[in-house]
Amino acid sequence: MEIIPYIVPSVLLGIPLGHYLIRWMDPESFRRICMAFDALIVAFGLSRVLIQLDLATARTTYSILTIVMMLNAYLLFRFFRDRTVP
């Protein structure tokens, strides 16, 4: 119940925005962008948890986050570069 105030605004904004974007852009592009964003959110959350549990240093965890960001950027760049528009 404590996290509901954090989730509700995201849902109220995200669903209409996603509905609009999926009509405006190619579904595969939308999926790729959403998956890249999800990977960044998970990597950031994992970094924060590892720091708070003292399982790794901040430098190590944020280095992993940086690697995920660079990998995401490369994969998105490659996808959009090699994509043929009908």
PDB file of N, CA, C and O in Angstrom:
ATOM      1  N   MET A   1       0.808  -1.192   0.000  1.00  0.00           N
ATOM      2  CA  MET A   1       0.000   0.000   0.000  1.00  0.00           C
ATOM      3  C   MET A   1       0.858   1.266   0.000  1.00  0.00           C
ATOM      4  O   MET A   1       0.434   2.318  -0.478  1.00  0.00           O
ATOM      5  N   GLU A   2       2.065   1.147   0.541  1.00  0.00           N
ATOM      6  CA  GLU A   2       2.922   2.327   0.635  1.00  0.00           C
ATOM      7  C   GLU A   2       3.441   2.788  -0.726  1.00  0.00           C
ATOM      8  O   GLU A   2       3.732   3.970  -0.906  1.00  0.00           O
ATOM      9  N   ILE A   3       3.558   1.881  -1.669  1.00  0.00           N
ATOM     10  CA  ILE A   3       4.117   2.263  -2.969  1.00  0.00           C
ATOM     11  C   ILE A   3       3.059   2.679  -3.988  1.00  0.00           C
ATOM     12  O   ILE A   3       3.398   3.130  -5.083  1.00  0.00           O
ATOM     13  N   ILE A   4       1.798   2.534  -3.641  1.00  0.00           N
ATOM     14  CA  ILE A   4       0.728   2.907  -4.573  1.00  0.00           C
ATOM     15  C   ILE A   4       0.834   4.351  -5.037  1.00  0.00           C
ATOM     16  O   ILE A   4       0.654   4.601  -6.229  1.00  0.00           O
ATOM     17  N   PRO A   5       1.120   5.331  -4.153  1.00  0.00           N
ATOM     18  CA  PRO A   5       1.243   6.713  -4.647  1.00  0.00           C
ATOM     19  C   PRO A   5       2.361   6.897  -5.674  1.00  0.00           C
ATOM     20  O   PRO A   5       2.323   7.844  -6.459  1.00  0.00           O
ATOM     21  N   TYR A   6       3.332   6.023  -5.679  1.00  0.00           N
ATOM     22  CA  TYR A   6       4.421   6.107  -6.651  1.00  0.00           C
ATOM     23  C   TYR A   6       4.057   5.429  -7.969  1.00  0.00           C
ATOM     24  O   TYR A   6       4.535   5.828  -9.031  1.00  0.00           O
ATOM     25  N   ILE A   7       3.221   4.416  -7.896  1.00  0.00           N
ATOM     26  CA  ILE A   7       2.877   3.642  -9.082  1.00  0.00           C
ATOM     27  C   ILE A   7       1.737   4.281  -9.879  1.00  0.00           C
ATOM     28  O   ILE A   7       1.787   4.312 -11.108  1.00  0.00           O
ATOM     29  N   VAL A   8       0.722   4.784  -9.199  1.00  0.00           N
ATOM     30  CA  VAL A   8      -0.479   5.294  -9.866  1.00  0.00           C
ATOM     31  C   VAL A   8      -0.168   6.394 -10.888  1.00  0.00           C
ATOM     32  O   VAL A   8      -0.678   6.317 -12.006  1.00  0.00           O
ATOM     33  N   PRO A   9       0.648   7.423 -10.563  1.00  0.00           N
ATOM     34  CA  PRO A   9       0.929   8.441 -11.591  1.00  0.00           C
ATOM     35  C   PRO A   9       1.611   7.866 -12.828  1.00  0.00           C
ATOM     36  O   PRO A   9       1.332   8.291 -13.950  1.00  0.00           O
ATOM     37  N   SER A  10       2.498   6.909 -12.626  1.00  0.00           N
ATOM     38  CA  SER A  10       3.170   6.285 -13.771  1.00  0.00           C
ATOM     39  C   SER A  10       2.183   5.551 -14.661  1.00  0.00           C
ATOM     40  O   SER A  10       2.271   5.620 -15.887  1.00  0.00           O
ATOM     41  N   VAL A  11       1.252   4.856 -14.048  1.00  0.00           N
ATOM     42  CA  VAL A  11       0.250   4.121 -14.816  1.00  0.00           C
ATOM     43  C   VAL A  11      -0.685   5.095 -15.527  1.00  0.00           C
ATOM     44  O   VAL A  11      -1.002   4.906 -16.702  1.00  0.00           O
ATOM     45  N   LEU A  12      -1.127   6.135 -14.819  1.00  0.00           N
ATOM     46  CA  LEU A  12      -2.056   7.101 -15.411  1.00  0.00           C
ATOM     47  C   LEU A  12      -1.428   7.876 -16.564  1.00  0.00           C
ATOM     48  O   LEU A  12      -2.128   8.268 -17.498  1.00  0.00           O
ATOM     49  N   LEU A  13      -0.129   8.100 -16.510  1.00  0.00           N
ATOM     50  CA  LEU A  13       0.559   8.778 -17.608  1.00  0.00           C
ATOM     51  C   LEU A  13       1.068   7.798 -18.660  1.00  0.00           C
ATOM     52  O   LEU A  13       1.016   8.078 -19.858  1.00  0.00           O
ATOM     53  N   GLY A  14       1.559   6.654 -18.206  1.00  0.00           N
ATOM     54  CA  GLY A  14       2.210   5.712 -19.108  1.00  0.00           C
ATOM     55  C   GLY A  14       1.289   5.016 -20.080  1.00  0.00           C
ATOM     56  O   GLY A  14       1.649   4.827 -21.242  1.00  0.00           O
ATOM     57  N   ILE A  15       0.111   4.630 -19.634  1.00  0.00           N
ATOM     58  CA  ILE A  15      -0.801   3.907 -20.520  1.00  0.00           C
ATOM     59  C   ILE A  15      -1.275   4.790 -21.673  1.00  0.00           C
ATOM     60  O   ILE A  15      -1.184   4.366 -22.825  1.00  0.00           O
ATOM     61  N   PRO A  16      -1.781   6.012 -21.411  1.00  0.00           N
ATOM     62  CA  PRO A  16      -2.178   6.842 -22.559  1.00  0.00           C
ATOM     63  C   PRO A  16      -1.005   7.228 -23.452  1.00  0.00           C
ATOM     64  O   PRO A  16      -1.143   7.264 -24.675  1.00  0.00           O
ATOM     65  N   LEU A  17       0.149   7.518 -22.853  1.00  0.00           N
ATOM     66  CA  LEU A  17       1.324   7.873 -23.648  1.00  0.00           C
ATOM     67  C   LEU A  17       1.763   6.700 -24.522  1.00  0.00           C
ATOM     68  O   LEU A  17       2.063   6.881 -25.702  1.00  0.00           O
ATOM     69  N   GLY A  18       1.800   5.508 -23.949  1.00  0.00           N
ATOM     70  CA  GLY A  18       2.156   4.319 -24.723  1.00  0.00           C
ATOM     71  C   GLY A  18       1.166   4.040 -25.831  1.00  0.00           C
ATOM     72  O   GLY A  18       1.553   3.659 -26.936  1.00  0.00           O
ATOM     73  N   HIS A  19      -0.101   4.225 -25.544  1.00  0.00           N
ATOM     74  CA  HIS A  19      -1.145   4.032 -26.562  1.00  0.00           C
ATOM     75  C   HIS A  19      -0.957   5.007 -27.720  1.00  0.00           C
ATOM     76  O   HIS A  19      -1.100   4.628 -28.882  1.00  0.00           O
ATOM     77  N   TYR A  20      -0.641   6.243 -27.408  1.00  0.00           N
ATOM     78  CA  TYR A  20      -0.413   7.250 -28.450  1.00  0.00           C
ATOM     79  C   TYR A  20       0.835   6.908 -29.270  1.00  0.00           C
ATOM     80  O   TYR A  20       0.811   6.957 -30.500  1.00  0.00           O
ATOM     81  N   LEU A  21       1.920   6.564 -28.576  1.00  0.00           N
ATOM     82  CA  LEU A  21       3.181   6.294 -29.277  1.00  0.00           C
ATOM     83  C   LEU A  21       3.105   5.049 -30.153  1.00  0.00           C
ATOM     84  O   LEU A  21       3.675   5.028 -31.244  1.00  0.00           O
ATOM     85  N   ILE A  22       2.413   4.017 -29.693  1.00  0.00           N
ATOM     86  CA  ILE A  22       2.358   2.784 -30.476  1.00  0.00           C
ATOM     87  C   ILE A  22       1.574   3.007 -31.775  1.00  0.00           C
ATOM     88  O   ILE A  22       1.816   2.319 -32.768  1.00  0.00           O
ATOM     89  N   ARG A  23       0.643   3.958 -31.774  1.00  0.00           N
ATOM     90  CA  ARG A  23      -0.073   4.291 -33.009  1.00  0.00           C
ATOM     91  C   ARG A  23       0.778   5.155 -33.928  1.00  0.00           C
ATOM     92  O   ARG A  23       0.634   5.101 -35.149  1.00  0.00           O
ATOM     93  N   TRP A  24       1.661   5.950 -33.341  1.00  0.00           N
ATOM     94  CA  TRP A  24       2.467   6.908 -34.088  1.00  0.00           C
ATOM     95  C   TRP A  24       3.720   6.285 -34.692  1.00  0.00           C
ATOM     96  O   TRP A  24       4.184   6.730 -35.741  1.00  0.00           O
ATOM     97  N   MET A  25       4.268   5.271 -34.051  1.00  0.00           N
ATOM     98  CA  MET A  25       5.535   4.700 -34.525  1.00  0.00           C
ATOM     99  C   MET A  25       5.397   3.210 -34.790  1.00  0.00           C
ATOM    100  O   MET A  25       4.402   2.580 -34.433  1.00  0.00           O
ATOM    101  N   ASP A  26       6.412   2.677 -35.417  1.00  0.00           N
ATOM    102  CA  ASP A  26       6.486   1.256 -35.731  1.00  0.00           C
ATOM    103  C   ASP A  26       6.471   0.434 -34.434  1.00  0.00           C
ATOM    104  O   ASP A  26       7.222   0.744 -33.509  1.00  0.00           O
ATOM    105  N   PRO A  27       5.634  -0.604 -34.350  1.00  0.00           N
ATOM    106  CA  PRO A  27       5.564  -1.404 -33.110  1.00  0.00           C
ATOM    107  C   PRO A  27       6.906  -2.011 -32.697  1.00  0.00           C
ATOM    108  O   PRO A  27       7.215  -2.071 -31.507  1.00  0.00           O
ATOM    109  N   GLU A  28       7.698  -2.457 -33.659  1.00  0.00           N
ATOM    110  CA  GLU A  28       9.002  -3.049 -33.309  1.00  0.00           C
ATOM    111  C   GLU A  28       9.937  -2.011 -32.706  1.00  0.00           C
ATOM    112  O   GLU A  28      10.667  -2.312 -31.763  1.00  0.00           O
ATOM    113  N   SER A  29       9.925  -0.802 -33.234  1.00  0.00           N
ATOM    114  CA  SER A  29      10.739   0.277 -32.666  1.00  0.00           C
ATOM    115  C   SER A  29      10.292   0.598 -31.252  1.00  0.00           C
ATOM    116  O   SER A  29      11.118   0.782 -30.358  1.00  0.00           O
ATOM    117  N   PHE A  30       8.983   0.664 -31.054  1.00  0.00           N
ATOM    118  CA  PHE A  30       8.423   0.929 -29.726  1.00  0.00           C
ATOM    119  C   PHE A  30       8.863  -0.145 -28.741  1.00  0.00           C
ATOM    120  O   PHE A  30       9.270   0.167 -27.621  1.00  0.00           O
ATOM    121  N   ARG A  31       8.785  -1.406 -29.149  1.00  0.00           N
ATOM    122  CA  ARG A  31       9.202  -2.512 -28.276  1.00  0.00           C
ATOM    123  C   ARG A  31      10.678  -2.414 -27.913  1.00  0.00           C
ATOM    124  O   ARG A  31      11.051  -2.610 -26.756  1.00  0.00           O
ATOM    125  N   ARG A  32      11.505  -2.115 -28.888  1.00  0.00           N
ATOM    126  CA  ARG A  32      12.946  -2.016 -28.625  1.00  0.00           C
ATOM    127  C   ARG A  32      13.260  -0.897 -27.636  1.00  0.00           C
ATOM    128  O   ARG A  32      14.075  -1.068 -26.729  1.00  0.00           O
ATOM    129  N   ILE A  33      12.610   0.245 -27.817  1.00  0.00           N
ATOM    130  CA  ILE A  33      12.842   1.376 -26.922  1.00  0.00           C
ATOM    131  C   ILE A  33      12.355   1.044 -25.509  1.00  0.00           C
ATOM    132  O   ILE A  33      13.031   1.366 -24.532  1.00  0.00           O
ATOM    133  N   CYS A  34      11.195   0.409 -25.395  1.00  0.00           N
ATOM    134  CA  CYS A  34      10.673   0.025 -24.079  1.00  0.00           C
ATOM    135  C   CYS A  34      11.577  -0.993 -23.396  1.00  0.00           C
ATOM    136  O   CYS A  34      11.818  -0.899 -22.193  1.00  0.00           O
ATOM    137  N   MET A  35      12.073  -1.952 -24.146  1.00  0.00           N
ATOM    138  CA  MET A  35      12.965  -2.957 -23.559  1.00  0.00           C
ATOM    139  C   MET A  35      14.273  -2.329 -23.093  1.00  0.00           C
ATOM    140  O   MET A  35      14.804  -2.699 -22.045  1.00  0.00           O
ATOM    141  N   ALA A  36      14.794  -1.378 -23.872  1.00  0.00           N
ATOM    142  CA  ALA A  36      16.020  -0.691 -23.474  1.00  0.00           C
ATOM    143  C   ALA A  36      15.790   0.101 -22.195  1.00  0.00           C
ATOM    144  O   ALA A  36      16.637   0.100 -21.301  1.00  0.00           O
ATOM    145  N   PHE A  37      14.643   0.781 -22.104  1.00  0.00           N
ATOM    146  CA  PHE A  37      14.322   1.537 -20.900  1.00  0.00           C
ATOM    147  C   PHE A  37      14.166   0.603 -19.701  1.00  0.00           C
ATOM    148  O   PHE A  37      14.632   0.922 -18.607  1.00  0.00           O
ATOM    149  N   ASP A  38      13.519  -0.541 -19.893  1.00  0.00           N
ATOM    150  CA  ASP A  38      13.374  -1.521 -18.816  1.00  0.00           C
ATOM    151  C   ASP A  38      14.732  -2.016 -18.326  1.00  0.00           C
ATOM    152  O   ASP A  38      14.947  -2.158 -17.122  1.00  0.00           O
ATOM    153  N   ALA A  39      15.632  -2.274 -19.244  1.00  0.00           N
ATOM    154  CA  ALA A  39      16.971  -2.733 -18.858  1.00  0.00           C
ATOM    155  C   ALA A  39      17.687  -1.680 -18.021  1.00  0.00           C
ATOM    156  O   ALA A  39      18.381  -2.016 -17.062  1.00  0.00           O
ATOM    157  N   LEU A  40      17.523  -0.419 -18.375  1.00  0.00           N
ATOM    158  CA  LEU A  40      18.152   0.649 -17.593  1.00  0.00           C
ATOM    159  C   LEU A  40      17.550   0.746 -16.199  1.00  0.00           C
ATOM    160  O   LEU A  40      18.280   0.928 -15.225  1.00  0.00           O
ATOM    161  N   ILE A  41      16.250   0.630 -16.090  1.00  0.00           N
ATOM    162  CA  ILE A  41      15.592   0.689 -14.784  1.00  0.00           C
ATOM    163  C   ILE A  41      16.057  -0.470 -13.897  1.00  0.00           C
ATOM    164  O   ILE A  41      16.353  -0.266 -12.719  1.00  0.00           O
ATOM    165  N   VAL A  42      16.121  -1.668 -14.447  1.00  0.00           N
ATOM    166  CA  VAL A  42      16.561  -2.832 -13.683  1.00  0.00           C
ATOM    167  C   VAL A  42      18.022  -2.681 -13.268  1.00  0.00           C
ATOM    168  O   VAL A  42      18.370  -2.978 -12.125  1.00  0.00           O
ATOM    169  N   ALA A  43      18.871  -2.229 -14.169  1.00  0.00           N
ATOM    170  CA  ALA A  43      20.292  -2.052 -13.850  1.00  0.00           C
ATOM    171  C   ALA A  43      20.476  -0.995 -12.754  1.00  0.00           C
ATOM    172  O   ALA A  43      21.300  -1.171 -11.856  1.00  0.00           O
ATOM    173  N   PHE A  44      19.720   0.090 -12.826  1.00  0.00           N
ATOM    174  CA  PHE A  44      19.815   1.122 -11.798  1.00  0.00           C
ATOM    175  C   PHE A  44      19.340   0.584 -10.451  1.00  0.00           C
ATOM    176  O   PHE A  44      19.994   0.804  -9.432  1.00  0.00           O
ATOM    177  N   GLY A  45      18.208  -0.118 -10.438  1.00  0.00           N
ATOM    178  CA  GLY A  45      17.700  -0.694  -9.194  1.00  0.00           C
ATOM    179  C   GLY A  45      18.669  -1.695  -8.608  1.00  0.00           C
ATOM    180  O   GLY A  45      18.889  -1.708  -7.397  1.00  0.00           O
ATOM    181  N   LEU A  46      19.255  -2.541  -9.452  1.00  0.00           N
ATOM    182  CA  LEU A  46      20.239  -3.508  -8.979  1.00  0.00           C
ATOM    183  C   LEU A  46      21.456  -2.801  -8.393  1.00  0.00           C
ATOM    184  O   LEU A  46      21.990  -3.231  -7.370  1.00  0.00           O
ATOM    185  N   SER A  47      21.888  -1.742  -9.022  1.00  0.00           N
ATOM    186  CA  SER A  47      23.030  -0.979  -8.514  1.00  0.00           C
ATOM    187  C   SER A  47      22.738  -0.429  -7.124  1.00  0.00           C
ATOM    188  O   SER A  47      23.569  -0.532  -6.221  1.00  0.00           O
ATOM    189  N   ARG A  48      21.561   0.151  -6.959  1.00  0.00           N
ATOM    190  CA  ARG A  48      21.200   0.734  -5.663  1.00  0.00           C
ATOM    191  C   ARG A  48      21.108  -0.335  -4.574  1.00  0.00           C
ATOM    192  O   ARG A  48      21.559  -0.111  -3.451  1.00  0.00           O
ATOM    193  N   VAL A  49      20.527  -1.494  -4.894  1.00  0.00           N
ATOM    194  CA  VAL A  49      20.388  -2.569  -3.912  1.00  0.00           C
ATOM    195  C   VAL A  49      21.756  -3.108  -3.512  1.00  0.00           C
ATOM    196  O   VAL A  49      22.010  -3.332  -2.328  1.00  0.00           O
ATOM    197  N   LEU A  50      22.630  -3.316  -4.475  1.00  0.00           N
ATOM    198  CA  LEU A  50      23.961  -3.839  -4.163  1.00  0.00           C
ATOM    199  C   LEU A  50      24.748  -2.871  -3.285  1.00  0.00           C
ATOM    200  O   LEU A  50      25.516  -3.298  -2.423  1.00  0.00           O
ATOM    201  N   ILE A  51      24.562  -1.579  -3.499  1.00  0.00           N
ATOM    202  CA  ILE A  51      25.239  -0.586  -2.659  1.00  0.00           C
ATOM    203  C   ILE A  51      24.673  -0.614  -1.246  1.00  0.00           C
ATOM    204  O   ILE A  51      25.432  -0.623  -0.276  1.00  0.00           O
ATOM    205  N   GLN A  52      23.352  -0.627  -1.119  1.00  0.00           N
ATOM    206  CA  GLN A  52      22.740  -0.585   0.207  1.00  0.00           C
ATOM    207  C   GLN A  52      22.995  -1.847   1.012  1.00  0.00           C
ATOM    208  O   GLN A  52      23.055  -1.788   2.240  1.00  0.00           O
ATOM    209  N   LEU A  53      23.147  -2.973   0.358  1.00  0.00           N
ATOM    210  CA  LEU A  53      23.449  -4.217   1.065  1.00  0.00           C
ATOM    211  C   LEU A  53      24.945  -4.407   1.283  1.00  0.00           C
ATOM    212  O   LEU A  53      25.363  -5.422   1.840  1.00  0.00           O
ATOM    213  N   ASP A  54      25.744  -3.456   0.858  1.00  0.00           N
ATOM    214  CA  ASP A  54      27.206  -3.523   0.962  1.00  0.00           C
ATOM    215  C   ASP A  54      27.781  -4.771   0.301  1.00  0.00           C
ATOM    216  O   ASP A  54      28.730  -5.370   0.806  1.00  0.00           O
ATOM    217  N   LEU A  55      27.205  -5.152  -0.820  1.00  0.00           N
ATOM    218  CA  LEU A  55      27.717  -6.295  -1.573  1.00  0.00           C
ATOM    219  C   LEU A  55      28.721  -5.868  -2.636  1.00  0.00           C
ATOM    220  O   LEU A  55      29.481  -6.688  -3.151  1.00  0.00           O
ATOM    221  N   ALA A  56      28.717  -4.578  -2.959  1.00  0.00           N
ATOM    222  CA  ALA A  56      29.654  -4.054  -3.954  1.00  0.00           C
ATOM    223  C   ALA A  56      29.820  -2.554  -3.701  1.00  0.00           C
ATOM    224  O   ALA A  56      28.990  -1.916  -3.053  1.00  0.00           O
ATOM    225  N   THR A  57      30.892  -2.029  -4.219  1.00  0.00           N
ATOM    226  CA  THR A  57      31.133  -0.593  -4.075  1.00  0.00           C
ATOM    227  C   THR A  57      30.303   0.178  -5.089  1.00  0.00           C
ATOM    228  O   THR A  57      29.840  -0.377  -6.085  1.00  0.00           O
ATOM    229  N   ALA A  58      30.125   1.443  -4.825  1.00  0.00           N
ATOM    230  CA  ALA A  58      29.365   2.291  -5.746  1.00  0.00           C
ATOM    231  C   ALA A  58      30.050   2.339  -7.111  1.00  0.00           C
ATOM    232  O   ALA A  58      29.391   2.332  -8.150  1.00  0.00           O
ATOM    233  N   ARG A  59      31.363   2.388  -7.091  1.00  0.00           N
ATOM    234  CA  ARG A  59      32.109   2.443  -8.356  1.00  0.00           C
ATOM    235  C   ARG A  59      31.843   1.201  -9.205  1.00  0.00           C
ATOM    236  O   ARG A  59      31.646   1.305 -10.416  1.00  0.00           O
ATOM    237  N   THR A  60      31.838   0.046  -8.583  1.00  0.00           N
ATOM    238  CA  THR A  60      31.598  -1.201  -9.305  1.00  0.00           C
ATOM    239  C   THR A  60      30.182  -1.252  -9.870  1.00  0.00           C
ATOM    240  O   THR A  60      29.981  -1.582 -11.038  1.00  0.00           O
ATOM    241  N   THR A  61      29.210  -0.923  -9.032  1.00  0.00           N
ATOM    242  CA  THR A  61      27.830  -1.049  -9.489  1.00  0.00           C
ATOM    243  C   THR A  61      27.494  -0.025 -10.567  1.00  0.00           C
ATOM    244  O   THR A  61      26.775  -0.335 -11.517  1.00  0.00           O
ATOM    245  N   TYR A  62      28.004   1.180 -10.425  1.00  0.00           N
ATOM    246  CA  TYR A  62      27.719   2.173 -11.454  1.00  0.00           C
ATOM    247  C   TYR A  62      28.527   1.917 -12.723  1.00  0.00           C
ATOM    248  O   TYR A  62      28.147   2.370 -13.803  1.00  0.00           O
ATOM    249  N   SER A  63      29.622   1.203 -12.600  1.00  0.00           N
ATOM    250  CA  SER A  63      30.340   0.772 -13.800  1.00  0.00           C
ATOM    251  C   SER A  63      29.487  -0.231 -14.585  1.00  0.00           C
ATOM    252  O   SER A  63      29.428  -0.185 -15.814  1.00  0.00           O
ATOM    253  N   ILE A  64      28.838  -1.125 -13.860  1.00  0.00           N
ATOM    254  CA  ILE A  64      27.944  -2.082 -14.521  1.00  0.00           C
ATOM    255  C   ILE A  64      26.784  -1.343 -15.169  1.00  0.00           C
ATOM    256  O   ILE A  64      26.394  -1.667 -16.291  1.00  0.00           O
ATOM    257  N   LEU A  65      26.226  -0.354 -14.476  1.00  0.00           N
ATOM    258  CA  LEU A  65      25.145   0.449 -15.038  1.00  0.00           C
ATOM    259  C   LEU A  65      25.611   1.163 -16.309  1.00  0.00           C
ATOM    260  O   LEU A  65      24.870   1.233 -17.290  1.00  0.00           O
ATOM    261  N   THR A  66      26.819   1.685 -16.293  1.00  0.00           N
ATOM    262  CA  THR A  66      27.363   2.359 -17.469  1.00  0.00           C
ATOM    263  C   THR A  66      27.525   1.387 -18.637  1.00  0.00           C
ATOM    264  O   THR A  66      27.250   1.742 -19.783  1.00  0.00           O
ATOM    265  N   ILE A  67      27.965   0.183 -18.355  1.00  0.00           N
ATOM    266  CA  ILE A  67      28.110  -0.830 -19.402  1.00  0.00           C
ATOM    267  C   ILE A  67      26.752  -1.164 -20.004  1.00  0.00           C
ATOM    268  O   ILE A  67      26.629  -1.304 -21.221  1.00  0.00           O
ATOM    269  N   VAL A  68      25.724  -1.293 -19.154  1.00  0.00           N
ATOM    270  CA  VAL A  68      24.374  -1.569 -19.657  1.00  0.00           C
ATOM    271  C   VAL A  68      23.899  -0.416 -20.525  1.00  0.00           C
ATOM    272  O   VAL A  68      23.300  -0.644 -21.575  1.00  0.00           O
ATOM    273  N   MET A  69      24.154   0.814 -20.109  1.00  0.00           N
ATOM    274  CA  MET A  69      23.757   1.980 -20.897  1.00  0.00           C
ATOM    275  C   MET A  69      24.447   1.988 -22.257  1.00  0.00           C
ATOM    276  O   MET A  69      23.810   2.248 -23.278  1.00  0.00           O
ATOM    277  N   MET A  70      25.738   1.708 -22.272  1.00  0.00           N
ATOM    278  CA  MET A  70      26.469   1.699 -23.543  1.00  0.00           C
ATOM    279  C   MET A  70      25.999   0.563 -24.448  1.00  0.00           C
ATOM    280  O   MET A  70      25.871   0.749 -25.658  1.00  0.00           O
ATOM    281  N   LEU A  71      25.743  -0.600 -23.876  1.00  0.00           N
ATOM    282  CA  LEU A  71      25.246  -1.729 -24.658  1.00  0.00           C
ATOM    283  C   LEU A  71      23.867  -1.414 -25.240  1.00  0.00           C
ATOM    284  O   LEU A  71      23.595  -1.708 -26.404  1.00  0.00           O
ATOM    285  N   ASN A  72      23.004  -0.816 -24.423  1.00  0.00           N
ATOM    286  CA  ASN A  72      21.688  -0.402 -24.915  1.00  0.00           C
ATOM    287  C   ASN A  72      21.814   0.593 -26.057  1.00  0.00           C
ATOM    288  O   ASN A  72      21.140   0.459 -27.079  1.00  0.00           O
ATOM    289  N   ALA A  73      22.666   1.580 -25.890  1.00  0.00           N
ATOM    290  CA  ALA A  73      22.846   2.602 -26.926  1.00  0.00           C
ATOM    291  C   ALA A  73      23.353   1.963 -28.219  1.00  0.00           C
ATOM    292  O   ALA A  73      22.885   2.299 -29.306  1.00  0.00           O
ATOM    293  N   TYR A  74      24.302   1.048 -28.099  1.00  0.00           N
ATOM    294  CA  TYR A  74      24.841   0.372 -29.283  1.00  0.00           C
ATOM    295  C   TYR A  74      23.757  -0.450 -29.990  1.00  0.00           C
ATOM    296  O   TYR A  74      23.617  -0.384 -31.211  1.00  0.00           O
ATOM    297  N   LEU A  75      22.989  -1.229 -29.207  1.00  0.00           N
ATOM    298  CA  LEU A  75      21.962  -2.069 -29.813  1.00  0.00           C
ATOM    299  C   LEU A  75      20.861  -1.236 -30.469  1.00  0.00           C
ATOM    300  O   LEU A  75      20.387  -1.578 -31.552  1.00  0.00           O
ATOM    301  N   LEU A  76      20.453  -0.145 -29.817  1.00  0.00           N
ATOM    302  CA  LEU A  76      19.448   0.723 -30.431  1.00  0.00           C
ATOM    303  C   LEU A  76      19.994   1.406 -31.673  1.00  0.00           C
ATOM    304  O   LEU A  76      19.295   1.518 -32.680  1.00  0.00           O
ATOM    305  N   PHE A  77      21.245   1.863 -31.607  1.00  0.00           N
ATOM    306  CA  PHE A  77      21.872   2.486 -32.766  1.00  0.00           C
ATOM    307  C   PHE A  77      21.913   1.512 -33.935  1.00  0.00           C
ATOM    308  O   PHE A  77      21.562   1.863 -35.062  1.00  0.00           O
ATOM    309  N   ARG A  78      22.347   0.284 -33.656  1.00  0.00           N
ATOM    310  CA  ARG A  78      22.434  -0.722 -34.708  1.00  0.00           C
ATOM    311  C   ARG A  78      21.061  -1.064 -35.288  1.00  0.00           C
ATOM    312  O   ARG A  78      20.918  -1.242 -36.498  1.00  0.00           O
ATOM    313  N   PHE A  79      20.059  -1.152 -34.421  1.00  0.00           N
ATOM    314  CA  PHE A  79      18.709  -1.454 -34.890  1.00  0.00           C
ATOM    315  C   PHE A  79      18.203  -0.357 -35.820  1.00  0.00           C
ATOM    316  O   PHE A  79      17.701  -0.648 -36.906  1.00  0.00           O
ATOM    317  N   PHE A  80      18.331   0.902 -35.402  1.00  0.00           N
ATOM    318  CA  PHE A  80      17.801   1.997 -36.203  1.00  0.00           C
ATOM    319  C   PHE A  80      18.645   2.251 -37.447  1.00  0.00           C
ATOM    320  O   PHE A  80      18.121   2.711 -38.461  1.00  0.00           O
ATOM    321  N   ARG A  81      19.927   1.963 -37.387  1.00  0.00           N
ATOM    322  CA  ARG A  81      20.784   2.137 -38.563  1.00  0.00           C
ATOM    323  C   ARG A  81      20.459   1.110 -39.642  1.00  0.00           C
ATOM    324  O   ARG A  81      20.386   1.448 -40.824  1.00  0.00           O
ATOM    325  N   ASP A  82      20.263  -0.136 -39.239  1.00  0.00           N
ATOM    326  CA  ASP A  82      20.041  -1.217 -40.195  1.00  0.00           C
ATOM    327  C   ASP A  82      18.582  -1.378 -40.608  1.00  0.00           C
ATOM    328  O   ASP A  82      18.270  -2.195 -41.474  1.00  0.00           O
ATOM    329  N   ARG A  83      17.717  -0.632 -40.016  1.00  0.00           N
ATOM    330  CA  ARG A  83      16.282  -0.738 -40.281  1.00  0.00           C
ATOM    331  C   ARG A  83      15.935  -0.159 -41.637  1.00  0.00           C
ATOM    332  O   ARG A  83      16.414   0.912 -42.007  1.00  0.00           O
ATOM    333  N   THR A  84      15.114  -0.861 -42.364  1.00  0.00           N
ATOM    334  CA  THR A  84      14.624  -0.345 -43.638  1.00  0.00           C
ATOM    335  C   THR A  84      13.190   0.099 -43.455  1.00  0.00           C
ATOM    336  O   THR A  84      12.361  -0.660 -42.953  1.00  0.00           O
ATOM    337  N   VAL A  85      12.893   1.302 -43.851  1.00  0.00           N
ATOM    338  CA  VAL A  85      11.551   1.851 -43.724  1.00  0.00           C
ATOM    339  C   VAL A  85      10.771   1.528 -44.990  1.00  0.00           C
ATOM    340  O   VAL A  85      11.224   1.827 -46.094  1.00  0.00           O
ATOM    341  N   PRO A  86       9.583   0.910 -44.831  1.00  0.00           N
ATOM    342  CA  PRO A  86       8.805   0.535 -46.036  1.00  0.00           C
ATOM    343  C   PRO A  86       8.261   1.750 -46.757  1.00  0.00           C
ATOM    344  O   PRO A  86       7.591   1.611 -47.781  1.00  0.00           O
TER     345      PRO A  86
END
